[in-house]
């Protein structure tokens, strides 16, 4: 009896097809709550795996969208069309003196953006005041815990002032506006 061989997949590539190394991006310094995109656009016939600092797989896409909450690193493993694997690491340093505060909330009970959330409250103490467009105080907290959702207030633009005490006792003063849109 003669042996049989079955071929279930055949790929043909140009001999001089370029091979690209994994590129997770440049190391970055970010503010608490800042949204970043890591990596580069996807290439056909490439496989991607992103891992966190603990080695857990967190994404299979070419790019990784993160919200900076603490200093950490991410690992990108990339396999090309010949299944050659390359690895790159990007380190994100979070500046504790820098806080990104959102400028819109949509309190419509869909569990998405329903509250005025200031990221990384675990390492911050925030005194917050929110005013309407006529300068009337509509909300105040000496220890804000991301609980304001503009309940009982109409849609529109509100203004805030915040005194933020960081983990290392640095005091930051922030002011801005937040739009409420249901």
Short mmCIF file of the C-alpha atoms (twelve columns), coordinates in Angstrom:
data_MODEL
# 
_entry.id   MODEL 
# 
loop_
_atom_site.group_PDB 
_atom_site.id 
_atom_site.type_symbol 
_atom_site.label_atom_id 
_atom_site.label_alt_id 
_atom_site.label_comp_id 
_atom_site.label_asym_id 
_atom_site.label_seq_id 
_atom_site.Cartn_x 
_atom_site.Cartn_y 
_atom_site.Cartn_z 
_atom_site.pdbx_PDB_model_num 
ATOM 1   C CA . UNK A 1   0.000   0.000  0.000  1 
ATOM 2   C CA . UNK A 2   1.429   3.373  -1.025 1 
ATOM 3   C CA . UNK A 3   1.335   6.308  1.436  1 
ATOM 4   C CA . UNK A 4   -0.894  9.297  0.665  1 
ATOM 5   C CA . UNK A 5   -0.213  12.918 1.503  1 
ATOM 6   C CA . UNK A 6   -3.015  15.444 1.780  1 
ATOM 7   C CA . UNK A 7   -2.238  19.133 1.549  1 
ATOM 8   C CA . UNK A 8   -4.922  21.351 3.038  1 
ATOM 9   C CA . UNK A 9   -3.339  24.789 2.591  1 
ATOM 10  C CA . UNK A 10  -0.871  26.271 0.173  1 
ATOM 11  C CA . UNK A 11  0.454   29.837 0.303  1 
ATOM 12  C CA . UNK A 12  2.602   31.507 -2.319 1 
ATOM 13  C CA . UNK A 13  4.657   34.611 -1.527 1 
ATOM 14  C CA . UNK A 14  7.100   36.653 -3.516 1 
ATOM 15  C CA . UNK A 15  10.701  35.775 -2.741 1 
ATOM 16  C CA . UNK A 16  11.483  39.369 -1.923 1 
ATOM 17  C CA . UNK A 17  8.317   40.051 0.142  1 
ATOM 18  C CA . UNK A 18  9.280   42.403 2.991  1 
ATOM 19  C CA . UNK A 19  9.170   41.120 6.533  1 
ATOM 20  C CA . UNK A 20  8.247   43.605 9.235  1 
ATOM 21  C CA . UNK A 21  9.390   43.397 12.835 1 
ATOM 22  C CA . UNK A 22  6.888   43.785 15.673 1 
ATOM 23  C CA . UNK A 23  6.470   47.444 16.592 1 
ATOM 24  C CA . UNK A 24  4.576   48.155 19.824 1 
ATOM 25  C CA . UNK A 25  5.444   51.854 19.570 1 
ATOM 26  C CA . UNK A 26  7.685   54.227 21.470 1 
ATOM 27  C CA . UNK A 27  7.771   54.321 25.270 1 
ATOM 28  C CA . UNK A 28  5.428   57.081 26.443 1 
ATOM 29  C CA . UNK A 29  4.602   59.223 29.441 1 
ATOM 30  C CA . UNK A 30  0.869   59.718 29.884 1 
ATOM 31  C CA . UNK A 31  -1.560  61.451 32.192 1 
ATOM 32  C CA . UNK A 32  -3.838  59.431 34.457 1 
ATOM 33  C CA . UNK A 33  -6.897  58.599 32.357 1 
ATOM 34  C CA . UNK A 34  -5.295  59.447 29.020 1 
ATOM 35  C CA . UNK A 35  -6.314  57.150 26.175 1 
ATOM 36  C CA . UNK A 36  -3.505  55.788 24.016 1 
ATOM 37  C CA . UNK A 37  -3.264  53.585 20.954 1 
ATOM 38  C CA . UNK A 38  -0.235  51.303 20.837 1 
ATOM 39  C CA . UNK A 39  1.132   49.391 17.856 1 
ATOM 40  C CA . UNK A 40  0.917   49.975 14.114 1 
ATOM 41  C CA . UNK A 41  -1.770  49.340 11.479 1 
ATOM 42  C CA . UNK A 42  -2.467  45.687 10.679 1 
ATOM 43  C CA . UNK A 43  -0.725  43.927 7.827  1 
ATOM 44  C CA . UNK A 44  -2.311  41.115 5.856  1 
ATOM 45  C CA . UNK A 45  -1.156  37.629 6.786  1 
ATOM 46  C CA . UNK A 46  0.233   38.739 10.158 1 
ATOM 47  C CA . UNK A 47  -0.971  37.514 13.544 1 
ATOM 48  C CA . UNK A 48  -0.845  39.722 16.642 1 
ATOM 49  C CA . UNK A 49  -0.969  39.038 20.372 1 
ATOM 50  C CA . UNK A 50  -0.799  41.708 23.096 1 
ATOM 51  C CA . UNK A 51  0.085   40.719 26.656 1 
ATOM 52  C CA . UNK A 52  -0.007  42.747 29.851 1 
ATOM 53  C CA . UNK A 53  2.748   42.897 32.470 1 
ATOM 54  C CA . UNK A 54  1.390   39.749 34.140 1 
ATOM 55  C CA . UNK A 55  1.673   37.806 30.861 1 
ATOM 56  C CA . UNK A 56  -2.088  37.616 30.251 1 
ATOM 57  C CA . UNK A 57  -3.313  37.791 26.653 1 
ATOM 58  C CA . UNK A 58  -5.406  40.969 26.325 1 
ATOM 59  C CA . UNK A 59  -5.874  41.443 22.558 1 
ATOM 60  C CA . UNK A 60  -5.361  39.842 19.157 1 
ATOM 61  C CA . UNK A 61  -5.426  43.042 17.118 1 
ATOM 62  C CA . UNK A 62  -2.551  44.962 15.559 1 
ATOM 63  C CA . UNK A 63  -3.240  47.993 17.736 1 
ATOM 64  C CA . UNK A 64  -4.125  48.148 21.416 1 
ATOM 65  C CA . UNK A 65  -6.275  50.909 22.916 1 
ATOM 66  C CA . UNK A 66  -5.599  51.548 26.600 1 
ATOM 67  C CA . UNK A 67  -6.496  54.031 29.290 1 
ATOM 68  C CA . UNK A 68  -3.424  54.934 31.342 1 
ATOM 69  C CA . UNK A 69  -4.065  54.288 35.030 1 
ATOM 70  C CA . UNK A 70  -0.671  53.098 36.256 1 
ATOM 71  C CA . UNK A 71  2.868   52.725 34.957 1 
ATOM 72  C CA . UNK A 72  3.209   49.387 33.212 1 
ATOM 73  C CA . UNK A 73  4.440   47.722 30.056 1 
ATOM 74  C CA . UNK A 74  2.783   45.814 27.225 1 
ATOM 75  C CA . UNK A 75  4.269   43.095 25.037 1 
ATOM 76  C CA . UNK A 76  3.429   42.600 21.358 1 
ATOM 77  C CA . UNK A 77  4.134   39.197 19.787 1 
ATOM 78  C CA . UNK A 78  3.784   39.227 16.034 1 
ATOM 79  C CA . UNK A 79  3.948   36.320 13.588 1 
ATOM 80  C CA . UNK A 80  4.497   37.046 9.931  1 
ATOM 81  C CA . UNK A 81  3.208   35.091 6.942  1 
ATOM 82  C CA . UNK A 82  6.031   32.529 7.370  1 
ATOM 83  C CA . UNK A 83  5.183   32.237 11.097 1 
ATOM 84  C CA . UNK A 84  8.454   33.856 12.123 1 
ATOM 85  C CA . UNK A 85  7.809   35.509 15.495 1 
ATOM 86  C CA . UNK A 86  9.134   38.871 16.648 1 
ATOM 87  C CA . UNK A 87  8.479   40.574 19.976 1 
ATOM 88  C CA . UNK A 88  8.466   44.222 21.043 1 
ATOM 89  C CA . UNK A 89  7.696   45.900 24.356 1 
ATOM 90  C CA . UNK A 90  6.374   49.382 25.097 1 
ATOM 91  C CA . UNK A 91  6.557   50.983 28.535 1 
ATOM 92  C CA . UNK A 92  3.879   53.467 29.604 1 
ATOM 93  C CA . UNK A 93  4.868   55.767 32.458 1 
ATOM 94  C CA . UNK A 94  1.915   57.431 34.166 1 
ATOM 95  C CA . UNK A 95  2.667   60.899 35.481 1 
ATOM 96  C CA . UNK A 96  0.869   61.147 38.850 1 
ATOM 97  C CA . UNK A 97  0.903   64.950 38.570 1 
ATOM 98  C CA . UNK A 98  -1.195  64.873 35.412 1 
ATOM 99  C CA . UNK A 99  -4.901  63.941 35.383 1 
ATOM 100 C CA . UNK A 100 -7.208  63.846 32.356 1 
ATOM 101 C CA . UNK A 101 -10.760 64.852 33.209 1 
ATOM 102 C CA . UNK A 102 -13.580 63.993 30.785 1 
ATOM 103 C CA . UNK A 103 -15.627 66.732 29.130 1 
ATOM 104 C CA . UNK A 104 -18.919 64.903 28.476 1 
ATOM 105 C CA . UNK A 105 -21.258 62.488 30.216 1 
ATOM 106 C CA . UNK A 106 -24.350 60.764 28.840 1 
ATOM 107 C CA . UNK A 107 -26.473 59.795 31.866 1 
ATOM 108 C CA . UNK A 108 -29.108 57.759 29.987 1 
ATOM 109 C CA . UNK A 109 -28.805 54.554 32.089 1 
ATOM 110 C CA . UNK A 110 -27.062 52.506 29.396 1 
ATOM 111 C CA . UNK A 111 -24.099 51.882 31.749 1 
ATOM 112 C CA . UNK A 112 -21.788 53.740 29.378 1 
ATOM 113 C CA . UNK A 113 -20.469 57.129 30.431 1 
ATOM 114 C CA . UNK A 114 -23.393 57.667 32.830 1 
ATOM 115 C CA . UNK A 115 -21.216 59.313 35.517 1 
ATOM 116 C CA . UNK A 116 -18.568 62.027 35.648 1 
ATOM 117 C CA . UNK A 117 -15.612 59.673 36.145 1 
ATOM 118 C CA . UNK A 118 -12.189 60.980 37.088 1 
ATOM 119 C CA . UNK A 119 -9.736  58.102 36.536 1 
ATOM 120 C CA . UNK A 120 -7.559  56.480 39.175 1 
ATOM 121 C CA . UNK A 121 -9.388  57.769 42.233 1 
ATOM 122 C CA . UNK A 122 -7.611  55.130 44.314 1 
ATOM 123 C CA . UNK A 123 -4.488  57.287 44.318 1 
ATOM 124 C CA . UNK A 124 -6.211  60.677 44.427 1 
ATOM 125 C CA . UNK A 125 -8.297  62.761 46.803 1 
ATOM 126 C CA . UNK A 126 -10.572 65.144 44.935 1 
ATOM 127 C CA . UNK A 127 -12.540 68.117 46.181 1 
ATOM 128 C CA . UNK A 128 -15.032 68.901 43.433 1 
ATOM 129 C CA . UNK A 129 -17.507 71.705 42.781 1 
ATOM 130 C CA . UNK A 130 -19.813 71.806 39.753 1 
ATOM 131 C CA . UNK A 131 -21.630 74.968 38.635 1 
ATOM 132 C CA . UNK A 132 -24.362 75.623 36.102 1 
ATOM 133 C CA . UNK A 133 -24.007 78.211 33.333 1 
ATOM 134 C CA . UNK A 134 -25.197 80.996 35.667 1 
ATOM 135 C CA . UNK A 135 -22.503 80.225 38.240 1 
ATOM 136 C CA . UNK A 136 -24.837 78.536 40.735 1 
ATOM 137 C CA . UNK A 137 -23.278 75.613 42.660 1 
ATOM 138 C CA . UNK A 138 -25.200 72.442 41.699 1 
ATOM 139 C CA . UNK A 139 -22.893 69.797 43.206 1 
ATOM 140 C CA . UNK A 140 -20.105 69.674 45.786 1 
ATOM 141 C CA . UNK A 141 -17.993 66.906 47.319 1 
ATOM 142 C CA . UNK A 142 -14.965 66.999 49.619 1 
ATOM 143 C CA . UNK A 143 -14.072 63.395 48.691 1 
ATOM 144 C CA . UNK A 144 -15.402 62.766 45.195 1 
ATOM 145 C CA . UNK A 145 -16.044 59.100 44.323 1 
ATOM 146 C CA . UNK A 146 -17.262 59.288 40.694 1 
ATOM 147 C CA . UNK A 147 -20.911 59.481 41.714 1 
ATOM 148 C CA . UNK A 148 -22.160 62.641 39.908 1 
ATOM 149 C CA . UNK A 149 -24.560 61.926 37.045 1 
ATOM 150 C CA . UNK A 150 -26.375 65.286 36.811 1 
ATOM 151 C CA . UNK A 151 -29.530 63.790 38.315 1 
ATOM 152 C CA . UNK A 152 -32.298 66.354 38.367 1 
ATOM 153 C CA . UNK A 153 -30.359 68.724 36.091 1 
ATOM 154 C CA . UNK A 154 -31.044 69.576 32.481 1 
ATOM 155 C CA . UNK A 155 -28.748 68.793 29.569 1 
ATOM 156 C CA . UNK A 156 -26.153 71.425 28.835 1 
ATOM 157 C CA . UNK A 157 -22.713 72.656 29.800 1 
ATOM 158 C CA . UNK A 158 -21.586 72.718 33.442 1 
ATOM 159 C CA . UNK A 159 -18.334 74.023 34.868 1 
ATOM 160 C CA . UNK A 160 -16.159 72.386 37.497 1 
ATOM 161 C CA . UNK A 161 -13.294 73.245 39.780 1 
ATOM 162 C CA . UNK A 162 -11.280 70.457 41.357 1 
ATOM 163 C CA . UNK A 163 -8.569  70.365 43.981 1 
ATOM 164 C CA . UNK A 164 -6.705  67.096 43.485 1 
ATOM 165 C CA . UNK A 165 -4.283  65.740 46.054 1 
ATOM 166 C CA . UNK A 166 -2.064  63.034 44.549 1 
ATOM 167 C CA . UNK A 167 -0.542  60.012 46.239 1 
ATOM 168 C CA . UNK A 168 2.658   61.918 46.992 1 
ATOM 169 C CA . UNK A 169 0.695   64.891 48.485 1 
ATOM 170 C CA . UNK A 170 1.099   67.176 45.481 1 
ATOM 171 C CA . UNK A 171 -1.910  69.453 45.032 1 
ATOM 172 C CA . UNK A 172 -3.247  70.117 41.526 1 
ATOM 173 C CA . UNK A 173 -5.993  72.592 40.663 1 
ATOM 174 C CA . UNK A 174 -8.112  71.825 37.616 1 
ATOM 175 C CA . UNK A 175 -11.045 73.627 36.086 1 
ATOM 176 C CA . UNK A 176 -13.041 73.040 32.951 1 
ATOM 177 C CA . UNK A 177 -16.409 72.188 31.555 1 
ATOM 178 C CA . UNK A 178 -18.454 69.028 31.235 1 
ATOM 179 C CA . UNK A 179 -21.362 68.632 28.834 1 
ATOM 180 C CA . UNK A 180 -24.388 66.632 29.958 1 
ATOM 181 C CA . UNK A 181 -26.158 64.958 27.031 1 
ATOM 182 C CA . UNK A 182 -28.844 62.339 27.524 1 
# 
